[in-house]
Amino acid sequence: MARYKNFIGLGIAGNFALHLEQAGEAEDFKDVMTADEAAPKGMFPSYLPKEIVGAKKQLHTYPFSASNIKHPGDEINIQAEPEVALICELEYHVGKLHKITPTHFAAYNDCSIRVAGAQKISDKKNWGLDSKGISEDLIAIDKFEDGGNIHNYSICSFLKRDSEVHQYGENVEVSGYSYFNEKLVDWMNDQINIQEEFGPLEPIGEYIFKCDNPREAVISIGATRYTEFGEKTYLAKGDEVIVVVYNHTKVSYDEVKEDIINHSYHEKDMSVLHQIVI
């Protein structure tokens, strides 16, 4: 999967209630002030299409895969982070980001290293090839506002281990994100332009400028909450991670679970990401 080689990869931290606490990352953001309590904590880079001065070289390693997650080592704990990714067009004015237009959405796995003391969020996000997951099933967005088709979708996730399927993340509506629709787009645009290097955060706008202002982006909009199983279970080689974004007006959650067991999906009504940990 090389379709996103010229995109910039970004993510949002803290856009779904209680996820940071579950992931043990709330302490990392204790000094980050936000406009309101529900606001995300910031943005982070997961992939830079150009190697640039000021950013870690590792961020230029292409991380996206639709089929595998490469385990970074037996002594390292990693967790899947089920979420929605937006495929976006970017427009600039006078050298700054001016407009973000989401065009498609997909199931995404912002797989993360769980380690205390990491300097930046991105240190946990891109550790090499096949460290991120994005479904090849892209769903076109008719309008990213109330009444848009994305409001008909929910997200759920599962871990298959030793032939048993476990629910990994909660089954939640995509519209349950703290910031969504125009509010999210406006926040992202402002955050990219004003975010400075501080604590776990990095100067995203500066990175984008040094990458020659890429015209497209993959933006993961925040990990959803874990089930009790997901919160306590790290990934191991041989595991299968399945993230499904599905049209809940046409397909039920029980049908999604049956689809996973039978390896047969309602393709027109889903974005499915199925990765094997290698």
C-alpha positions, -999 to +999 in steps of 0.1 A: +000+000+000+019+031-013-010+053-021-003+078+007+035+083+000+030+120-008+004+126+020+012+139+054+001+117+082-014+134+113-033+123+144-054+139+171-048+132+208-077+132+233-107+135+211-127+107+227-137+108+264-116+087+287-093+071+261-062+089+274-069+077+309-073+041+296-041+043+277-021+057+306-013+089+288-034+115+306-003+125+327+016+133+296-008+162+289-012+176+324+004+209+314-013+213+281-041+239+283-071+236+260-100+260+251-125+239+270-125+206+288-138+186+259-113+199+234-086+176+221-051+179+236-033+185+204-021+170+171+009+148+163+028+137+132+027+100+122+043+103+088+062+131+070+065+127+032+099+144+033+129+141+057+132+175+073+154+193+097+139+195+132+118+163+130+130+128+139+142+109+109+119+080+118+088+100+109+099+098+072+095+060+073+063+050+055+041+033+082+008+025+065-004-010+059-038-026+052-027-061+061+001-062+088+013-046+120+050-053+126+057-059+163+087-037+174+101-064+197+092-089+224+102-065+252+079-037+239+042-035+246+019-022+218-018-017+217-042-012+187-060+021+187-092+018+168-103+050+152-116+068+121-092+084+096-102+112+074-086+116+039-083+154+035-074+179+008-053+208+021-052+244+008-028+271+017-027+309+017+004+331+022+024+301+033-001+289+060-028+262+060-060+279+050-086+251+044-090+214+053-116+195+032-124+159+044-132+138+013-133+102+025-132+083+058-119+048+067-112+024+095-078+031+110-055+015+136-032+041+153-012+013+168+009+027+197+038+017+219+030+018+256+061+032+273+065+057+301+087+088+296+084+092+258+093+128+249+068+132+221+035+115+211+050+106+178+077+086+196+050+060+202+034+061+168+058+054+140+085+028+148+089+017+112+073-001+083+038-015+090+033+004+122+000+020+112-031+005+097-056+020+073-084+002+054-084+001+016-122+006+018-126+043+016-161+058+020-168+091+002-180+120+024-211+138+010-208+166+036-188+168+068-216+184+088-249+175+106-269+153+082-239+140+064-235+103+056-207+098+081-233+102+109-248+069+099-216+050+108-203+034+140-169+019+148-160-013+166-129-035+169-119-070+177-088-091+185-087-126+172-063-148+192-060-186+192-092-188+170-112-168+196-126-134+187-126-108+215-142-073+215-113-049+217-129-015+215-163-003+224-190-001+198-197+036+194-212+060+169-186+079+149-204+112+157-195+105+194-162+122+190-158+152+213-150+175+183-166+166+150-179+181+118-171+218+112-160+222+148-133+196+143-122+210+109-119+245+123-100+233+154-076+212+132-069+242+110-062+265+139-042+239+158-019+232+129-012+268+125-006+277+161+007+245+178+043+250+191+068+225+205+056+220+241+057+190+262+045+160+241+035+183+212+055+193+181+052+223+157+030+207+130+027+239+109+064+242+107+067+205+097+041+210+070+059+240+056+092+222+055+075+193+037+066+218+009+029+221+019+015+187+009-019+189-008-033+158+010-034+143+044-044+112+064-057+125+097-067+100+124-092+118+146-088+100+179-088+066+194-121+053+209-125+037+243-113+001+250-134-027+264-120-041+296-103-068+275-088-043+251-075-020+279-055-049+295-044-068+264-013-060+244-007-073+209+014-104+203+027-119+171+000-140+153-029-118+167-054-105+142-067-069+147-100-060+130-114-025+130-148-020+113-165+013+105-200+002+094-233+018+084-255+011+115-287+020+096-281-010+073-260-034+093-263-044+130-235-048+154-244-085+157-241-089+120-207-073+121-195-099+146-209-127+124-191-112+094-158-113+113-163-149+123-172-159+088-147-136+070-174-123+048-183-086+050-211-063+038-186-045+016-209-017+004-217-006+040-184-010+057-148+000+059-129-030+072-093-031+084-079-066+091-043-068+101-021-096+113+006-089+139+039-101+125 
